[in-house]
Amino acid sequence: MVLIAAADPNPGGPLLIVAGVIIALAVGAVYRGLDVRLALLLAALALAGMAGDLRPVVRKFLATFSDEKFVIPICSAMGFAYVLKLTECDRHLVHLLTKPLRKAKLLLIPGIVLVGFLVNIPVISQTSTAVCLGAVVVPLMRAAGISPLTIGSTILLGASIGGELLNPGAPELNTVAENQKVDPREVLPAISRLVFYHLAIATAIFWWMSARYERRLQRASVAEQEIPADAFRVNLIRAFVPVVPLILLFVTGPPLNLFTVPLDWVAEPKAKLAYGTRLIGLAMLIGVVVAALSAPRKASQVPKAFFEGAGYAFAAVVSLIVTANCFGTAIEQIGLDRWLEKLIRAIPGLLLPIAGFVPLGFAALSGSGMASTQSLYAFFVKPAEDVGLDRLDLGAVVSIGAAAGRTMSPVAAVTLMCSSMTLISPFTLAKRVAGPLLISWSLIIALRIAGVI
């Protein structure tokens, strides 16, 4: 196999068959419970060994492990999320957004999905969003007589469908931005064009399915309680804190560009290329300071919370990016990307379906939308150029598809959290949201191919 790889710059046949077996074994290992990082890394080493050179994988591991384009925005954003939890600013935001729903039971399910989506924008972690949302809406929905299955799946859908993709610090945006050498904020228009359609369609289908399920339960024999008034006093200042970094990033970059943060505040002149990445980190740090000022009694605990969050982000998120990059490098070594390019060049209509559903499937298996985007986006870039598809639009398709896959994954951290809050099996929760997500995403891909959206 090594000789085949060395002799043929466009390998195929036996080499790709063996590579497919290795990838299938990695998929099966993840399905059986092996840690996705270990599975990806072992698969990367096996594929690179077939190609006869482990050095590219080792170099990619070391380079990504210390790459500030991932470490700074991801770790600072997660640190900020931990500070929001400590100061309860996220709780104030959730109470503020859910207050109107207490007087509109009919809109409770779609309203909570929307609240989860909105909270996930500044609170970039899906699990943190679910925890924050669950503390408020689980008692609220139980009081309305809604079943635990619908409660858990509603929180899961809202917290994970893709709100974080509208945050410039999101790992998926930075993956696309780094590949295309643009500011992460330049990816947002392409994301927003599709993610709001996806949110609206999936939520409508989920609402209809949930309403039918609740009616079939025939819970009329159980007296429905009145939703109690919200005794929690919302502090508007604390409720505003989670969006401070977002506002700063939007006003200092495209498309608004209202003012510019001087380069010497975030980097040395020779490090000009790091400006965008470090600006995200600076915005998160300003948010941390504002959160500390909003809750002075907890200010002394803020540094510890921030670094705990940053450490968790490195262990749980950056580590996945590292191993996913290694896997992607190994895939390139064996020529699978060139085979994919030839296939799409021969049948251009396959690009969007493959770019939309392969990441979805990988994320559903691994439980990580970020790892799926990081592993697969680069493979579709050259085929997209060949068929004339904008590469940022391609990034939106891959990222949103990966987010949908993570949402329907029974092994995703957010699914496990929703399961623990409602005592419903994660497989049952994943099954409930899978239908609306698949129908919605299939419709959006079809409309995108037709040029309607």
C-alpha positions as CSV (number, residue, x, y, z in Angstrom):
1,M,0.0,0.0,0.0
2,V,2.9,2.4,0.8
3,L,4.3,1.6,-2.7
4,I,0.9,2.3,-4.3
5,A,0.6,5.7,-2.5
6,A,4.2,6.6,-3.4
7,A,3.8,5.7,-7.0
8,D,0.4,7.1,-7.8
9,P,-0.3,10.8,-7.2
10,N,-4.0,10.1,-7.7
11,P,-4.5,6.9,-5.8
12,G,-7.7,4.9,-6.1
13,G,-8.8,1.3,-6.2
14,P,-7.2,-0.9,-3.4
15,L,-5.8,2.1,-1.5
16,L,-9.2,3.8,-1.2
17,I,-10.9,0.5,-0.3
18,V,-8.5,-0.1,2.6
19,A,-8.9,3.6,3.6
20,G,-12.6,3.2,3.6
21,V,-12.3,0.1,5.9
22,I,-10.1,2.1,8.3
23,I,-12.6,5.0,8.4
24,A,-15.5,2.5,8.8
25,L,-13.7,0.9,11.8
26,A,-13.2,4.4,13.3
27,V,-16.9,5.1,12.9
28,G,-17.8,1.7,14.4
29,A,-15.4,2.3,17.4
30,V,-17.1,5.7,18.1
31,Y,-20.5,4.1,17.8
32,R,-19.4,1.5,20.4
33,G,-18.3,4.2,22.8
34,L,-14.6,4.8,22.1
35,D,-13.7,8.4,22.7
36,V,-14.0,10.3,19.4
37,R,-10.5,11.9,19.8
38,L,-8.8,8.6,20.2
39,A,-10.7,7.1,17.3
40,L,-9.8,10.0,15.0
41,L,-6.2,10.0,16.0
42,L,-5.8,6.3,15.5
43,A,-7.5,6.5,12.2
44,A,-5.3,9.4,11.1
45,L,-2.1,7.4,12.1
46,A,-3.3,4.3,10.2
47,L,-4.1,6.3,7.1
48,A,-0.9,8.2,7.2
49,G,1.0,4.9,7.7
50,M,-0.7,3.6,4.5
51,A,0.6,6.7,2.7
52,G,4.1,6.0,4.1
53,D,4.6,9.2,6.0
54,L,3.5,10.0,9.6
55,R,5.3,13.3,9.6
56,P,2.4,15.5,8.2
57,V,0.0,14.2,10.9
58,V,2.6,14.8,13.7
59,R,3.2,18.3,12.4
60,K,-0.5,19.1,12.2
61,F,-1.0,17.9,15.7
62,L,1.7,20.2,17.1
63,A,0.7,23.1,15.0
64,T,-3.0,22.9,15.8
65,F,-2.3,22.3,19.5
66,S,-0.7,25.7,19.8
67,D,-2.7,27.6,17.1
68,E,-4.1,30.8,18.6
69,K,-6.7,31.0,15.9
70,F,-8.5,28.3,17.8
71,V,-7.2,28.6,21.4
72,I,-7.9,32.3,22.0
73,P,-11.5,32.6,20.7
74,I,-12.7,29.2,21.9
75,C,-11.1,29.3,25.3
76,S,-12.0,32.9,26.0
77,A,-15.6,32.4,24.9
78,M,-16.0,29.3,27.2
79,G,-14.3,31.2,30.0
80,F,-16.9,34.0,29.5
81,A,-19.7,31.4,29.6
82,Y,-18.4,30.1,33.0
83,V,-18.3,33.7,34.3
84,L,-21.9,34.2,33.2
85,K,-22.9,31.1,35.1
86,L,-21.1,32.3,38.2
87,T,-22.6,35.7,38.2
88,E,-26.0,34.4,37.1
89,C,-26.1,36.8,34.2
90,D,-27.2,34.0,31.9
91,R,-30.1,33.2,34.3
92,H,-31.3,36.8,34.2
93,L,-31.2,36.7,30.4
94,V,-33.3,33.5,30.3
95,H,-35.8,34.8,32.8
96,L,-36.2,38.0,30.8
97,L,-36.7,36.1,27.5
98,T,-39.2,33.6,29.0
99,K,-41.4,36.0,30.9
100,P,-43.8,36.6,28.0
101,L,-44.2,32.8,27.5
102,R,-45.9,32.4,30.9
103,K,-49.0,34.1,29.5
104,A,-49.0,32.3,26.2
105,K,-49.1,28.5,26.8
106,L,-49.8,27.9,23.1
107,L,-46.4,29.4,22.2
108,L,-44.5,27.7,25.0
109,I,-42.8,25.0,22.9
110,P,-41.7,27.2,19.9
111,G,-41.0,30.1,22.3
112,I,-38.6,28.0,24.4
113,V,-36.8,26.7,21.2
114,L,-36.3,30.4,20.2
115,V,-35.1,31.4,23.6
116,G,-32.6,28.5,23.6
117,F,-31.4,29.6,20.2
118,L,-31.0,33.2,21.3
119,V,-29.2,32.3,24.6
120,N,-26.8,30.0,22.7
121,I,-25.5,32.9,20.6
122,P,-23.7,34.6,23.5
123,V,-23.4,31.5,25.7
124,I,-21.5,29.6,23.0
125,S,-21.6,26.2,24.8
126,Q,-24.7,24.1,24.0
127,T,-24.4,22.2,27.3
128,S,-24.2,25.5,29.3
129,T,-27.2,26.8,27.4
130,A,-29.2,23.7,28.2
131,V,-28.3,23.9,31.9
132,C,-29.2,27.5,32.1
133,L,-32.4,27.1,30.2
134,G,-33.4,23.9,32.0
135,A,-33.3,25.5,35.4
136,V,-36.0,28.0,34.4
137,V,-38.1,26.2,31.8
138,V,-38.4,22.6,33.2
139,P,-40.6,23.8,36.1
140,L,-42.4,26.1,33.8
141,M,-43.3,23.4,31.2
142,R,-44.1,20.9,33.9
143,A,-46.6,23.3,35.4
144,A,-48.2,23.6,32.0
145,G,-48.7,19.8,31.9
146,I,-46.1,19.1,29.2
147,S,-44.5,15.7,29.2
148,P,-40.8,15.2,30.1
149,L,-40.0,13.9,26.6
150,T,-41.3,17.1,25.0
151,I,-39.6,19.2,27.7
152,G,-36.2,17.6,27.1
153,S,-36.4,17.6,23.3
154,T,-37.5,21.3,23.3
155,I,-34.5,22.3,25.3
156,L,-32.2,20.1,23.2
157,L,-33.5,21.6,19.9
158,G,-33.2,25.2,21.1
159,A,-29.8,24.9,22.7
160,S,-28.1,23.0,19.9
161,I,-29.7,23.8,16.5
162,G,-27.1,26.5,15.7
163,G,-27.4,29.7,17.7
164,E,-23.7,29.6,18.4
165,L,-23.0,29.9,14.7
166,L,-24.0,33.6,14.9
167,N,-21.2,34.2,17.4
168,P,-17.9,35.2,15.8
169,G,-16.1,33.2,18.5
170,A,-17.7,29.9,17.3
171,P,-15.2,27.2,16.4
172,E,-17.1,26.4,13.2
173,L,-16.8,30.0,12.0
174,N,-13.2,30.2,12.8
175,T,-12.6,26.9,10.8
176,V,-14.2,28.4,7.7
177,A,-12.5,31.8,8.3
178,E,-9.1,30.3,8.7
179,N,-9.4,28.2,5.6
180,Q,-10.5,31.2,3.5
181,K,-8.2,33.7,5.3
182,V,-11.0,36.1,6.2
183,D,-12.4,37.6,9.4
184,P,-14.9,35.2,11.1
185,R,-17.5,38.0,11.0
186,E,-17.4,37.8,7.2
187,V,-18.8,34.3,7.4
188,L,-21.9,35.4,9.4
189,P,-24.0,36.7,6.4
190,A,-23.8,33.3,4.7
191,I,-24.6,31.5,8.0
192,S,-27.6,33.7,8.8
193,R,-29.2,33.3,5.4
194,L,-29.7,29.6,6.0
195,V,-29.8,29.1,9.8
196,F,-32.9,31.2,10.3
197,Y,-34.8,29.2,7.6
198,H,-33.6,26.0,9.3
199,L,-34.7,27.3,12.7
200,A,-38.1,28.3,11.5
201,I,-38.9,25.1,9.5
202,A,-37.5,22.7,12.1
203,T,-39.3,24.4,14.9
204,A,-42.6,24.4,13.1
205,I,-42.4,20.7,12.4
206,F,-41.2,19.9,15.9
207,W,-44.1,22.0,17.4
208,W,-46.7,20.1,15.3
209,M,-45.2,16.7,16.2
210,S,-45.0,17.6,19.9
211,A,-48.6,18.9,19.9
212,R,-49.8,15.6,18.4
213,Y,-47.8,13.6,20.9
214,E,-49.1,15.6,23.9
215,R,-52.7,15.0,22.7
216,R,-52.1,11.3,22.3
217,L,-51.0,11.1,25.9
218,Q,-54.6,11.9,26.9
219,R,-53.5,13.7,30.0
220,A,-56.9,15.1,30.6
221,S,-57.2,12.9,33.7
222,V,-54.3,14.8,35.3
223,A,-55.3,18.3,36.4
224,E,-53.3,20.9,34.6
225,Q,-51.7,23.4,36.9
226,E,-51.6,27.1,36.4
227,I,-48.2,28.4,35.5
228,P,-47.0,30.2,38.6
229,A,-45.9,33.8,38.4
230,D,-42.2,34.3,38.0
231,A,-40.9,35.4,41.4
232,F,-37.4,35.9,40.1
233,R,-36.5,39.5,39.8
234,V,-34.7,40.2,36.6
235,N,-31.8,42.6,36.7
236,L,-31.7,44.2,33.3
237,I,-28.1,45.1,33.6
238,R,-27.1,41.5,34.3
239,A,-29.5,40.3,31.5
240,F,-27.6,42.6,29.1
241,V,-24.1,41.4,30.1
242,P,-24.1,38.2,27.9
243,V,-24.5,40.3,24.7
244,V,-21.7,42.8,25.5
245,P,-19.0,40.9,23.6
246,L,-21.3,40.4,20.6
247,I,-22.1,44.1,20.4
248,L,-18.4,45.0,20.6
249,L,-17.5,42.5,17.8
250,F,-20.3,43.7,15.5
251,V,-19.6,47.4,15.9
252,T,-15.8,47.0,15.4
253,G,-15.9,44.8,12.3
254,P,-17.8,44.1,9.1
255,P,-20.4,45.1,8.0
256,L,-20.8,48.0,10.5
257,N,-17.2,49.1,11.1
258,L,-18.2,51.9,13.4
259,F,-14.8,52.1,15.0
260,T,-11.5,50.2,15.1
261,V,-9.6,48.9,18.1
262,P,-6.0,49.9,17.6
263,L,-3.7,47.0,16.7
264,D,-1.3,47.7,19.6
265,W,-4.1,46.8,22.1
266,V,-4.2,43.2,20.9
267,A,-0.9,42.4,19.1
268,E,2.5,43.6,18.2
269,P,2.8,45.2,14.7
270,K,4.5,42.1,13.4
271,A,1.6,40.0,14.5
272,K,-1.0,41.9,12.4
273,L,-2.5,38.6,11.1
274,A,-3.5,37.7,14.7
275,Y,-5.6,40.9,15.0
276,G,-9.1,39.4,14.3
277,T,-8.5,36.3,16.5
278,R,-7.2,38.4,19.4
279,L,-10.0,40.9,19.0
280,I,-12.5,38.2,19.8
281,G,-10.5,37.3,22.9
282,L,-10.4,41.0,24.0
283,A,-14.2,41.3,23.5
284,M,-14.8,38.3,25.7
285,L,-12.4,39.7,28.4
286,I,-14.3,43.0,28.4
287,G,-17.5,40.9,28.9
288,V,-15.9,39.2,31.8
289,V,-15.0,42.5,33.4
290,V,-18.6,43.8,32.9
291,A,-20.0,40.6,34.4
292,A,-17.7,41.0,37.5
293,L,-18.8,44.6,37.9
294,S,-22.5,43.6,37.7
295,A,-22.1,41.1,40.6
296,P,-19.4,42.6,42.9
297,R,-19.9,40.0,45.6
298,K,-18.7,37.3,43.3
299,A,-16.0,39.4,41.6
300,S,-13.2,37.6,43.5
301,Q,-14.3,34.3,42.1
302,V,-14.4,35.5,38.5
303,P,-10.7,34.8,37.5
304,K,-11.0,31.2,38.7
305,A,-14.3,30.7,36.8
306,F,-12.8,32.2,33.7
307,F,-9.8,29.9,33.6
308,E,-11.8,26.9,34.6
309,G,-14.0,27.6,31.5
310,A,-10.9,28.1,29.3
311,G,-9.4,24.9,30.6
312,Y,-12.6,23.0,29.9
313,A,-12.7,24.5,26.3
314,F,-9.2,23.3,25.7
315,A,-9.9,19.8,26.9
316,A,-13.3,19.4,25.4
317,V,-13.2,21.5,22.2
318,V,-9.6,22.4,21.2
319,S,-8.6,18.7,21.6
320,L,-11.3,17.7,19.1
321,I,-10.0,20.3,16.7
322,V,-6.5,18.9,17.0
323,T,-7.5,15.3,16.3
324,A,-10.0,16.3,13.6
325,N,-7.2,18.3,11.8
326,C,-4.9,15.3,12.0
327,F,-7.7,13.1,10.5
328,G,-8.2,15.6,7.7
329,T,-4.5,15.7,6.9
330,A,-4.3,11.9,6.7
331,I,-7.4,11.9,4.4
332,E,-5.6,14.3,2.1
333,Q,-2.5,12.1,2.1
334,I,-4.3,9.1,0.7
335,G,-6.1,11.2,-1.9
336,L,-9.7,10.8,-0.8
337,D,-10.2,14.5,-1.3
338,R,-9.1,14.2,-4.9
339,W,-11.5,11.3,-5.5
340,L,-14.3,13.4,-4.0
341,E,-13.3,16.3,-6.3
342,K,-13.5,14.1,-9.3
343,L,-16.9,12.7,-8.3
344,I,-18.4,16.2,-7.8
345,R,-16.9,17.5,-11.0
346,A,-18.6,14.6,-12.9
347,I,-21.9,15.1,-11.1
348,P,-22.0,18.8,-9.8
349,G,-25.5,18.4,-8.3
350,L,-24.0,16.1,-5.6
351,L,-22.0,18.9,-4.0
352,L,-24.6,20.5,-1.8
353,P,-26.2,17.2,-0.7
354,I,-22.8,15.7,0.2
355,A,-21.6,18.9,1.9
356,G,-24.8,19.1,3.8
357,F,-25.4,15.5,4.9
358,V,-21.9,13.9,5.3
359,P,-21.0,16.4,8.1
360,L,-24.4,15.8,9.6
361,G,-23.8,12.1,9.7
362,F,-20.3,12.4,11.2
363,A,-21.6,14.8,13.8
364,A,-24.5,12.5,14.7
365,L,-22.0,9.7,15.2
366,S,-19.3,11.7,17.1
367,G,-21.6,14.1,19.0
368,S,-19.5,17.0,17.9
369,G,-20.5,19.5,15.2
370,M,-17.2,21.3,15.6
371,A,-15.2,18.1,14.9
372,S,-17.3,17.4,11.9
373,T,-16.8,20.9,10.4
374,Q,-13.1,20.9,11.1
375,S,-12.6,17.4,9.6
376,L,-14.6,17.9,6.5
377,Y,-15.0,21.5,5.3
378,A,-11.6,21.6,3.5
379,F,-12.5,18.6,1.4
380,F,-15.3,20.5,-0.3
381,V,-13.5,23.8,-1.0
382,K,-11.9,22.8,-4.3
383,P,-15.0,21.0,-5.7
384,A,-17.0,24.1,-4.7
385,E,-14.6,26.3,-6.8
386,D,-15.0,23.9,-9.7
387,V,-18.8,24.2,-9.7
388,G,-18.9,28.0,-8.9
389,L,-20.3,27.7,-5.4
390,D,-19.2,30.5,-3.0
391,R,-16.8,29.0,-0.4
392,L,-18.4,30.9,2.5
393,D,-21.8,29.6,1.4
394,L,-20.3,26.2,1.4
395,G,-19.0,26.8,5.0
396,A,-22.5,27.7,6.0
397,V,-23.9,24.5,4.6
398,V,-21.2,22.3,6.3
399,S,-21.5,24.1,9.6
400,I,-25.3,24.1,9.9
401,G,-25.4,20.5,8.7
402,A,-22.9,19.5,11.4
403,A,-24.9,21.4,14.1
404,A,-28.0,19.5,13.0
405,G,-26.1,16.2,13.3
406,R,-24.9,17.1,16.8
407,T,-28.4,17.9,17.9
408,M,-29.7,14.5,16.9
409,S,-26.7,12.7,18.4
410,P,-27.4,10.5,21.4
411,V,-23.8,10.8,22.5
412,A,-23.6,14.6,22.3
413,A,-22.9,16.3,25.7
414,V,-26.0,18.6,25.3
415,T,-28.2,15.5,24.7
416,L,-26.8,13.8,27.7
417,M,-27.4,16.9,29.8
418,C,-31.1,17.2,28.6
419,S,-31.5,13.5,29.4
420,S,-30.2,14.0,32.9
421,M,-32.6,16.9,33.5
422,T,-35.7,15.1,32.3
423,L,-34.8,11.4,33.0
424,I,-35.6,10.5,29.4
425,S,-33.2,8.3,27.4
426,P,-30.8,10.3,25.2
427,F,-31.7,8.0,22.3
428,T,-35.3,8.9,22.8
429,L,-34.6,12.6,22.8
430,A,-32.4,12.3,19.8
431,K,-35.1,10.4,17.9
432,R,-37.7,13.1,18.7
433,V,-35.6,15.9,17.2
434,A,-34.1,13.9,14.3
435,G,-37.3,14.0,12.2
436,P,-37.8,17.8,12.2
437,L,-34.1,18.4,11.6
438,L,-33.8,16.0,8.7
439,I,-36.9,17.2,7.0
440,S,-36.0,20.8,7.5
441,W,-32.4,20.4,6.3
442,S,-33.5,18.3,3.3
443,L,-35.9,21.0,2.3
444,I,-33.3,23.8,2.7
445,I,-30.7,21.9,0.6
446,A,-33.3,21.3,-2.1
447,L,-34.3,25.0,-2.1
448,R,-30.7,26.0,-2.2
449,I,-30.0,23.8,-5.2
450,A,-33.0,25.3,-6.9
451,G,-31.7,28.8,-6.2
452,V,-34.7,29.8,-4.1
453,I,-32.6,30.7,-1.0
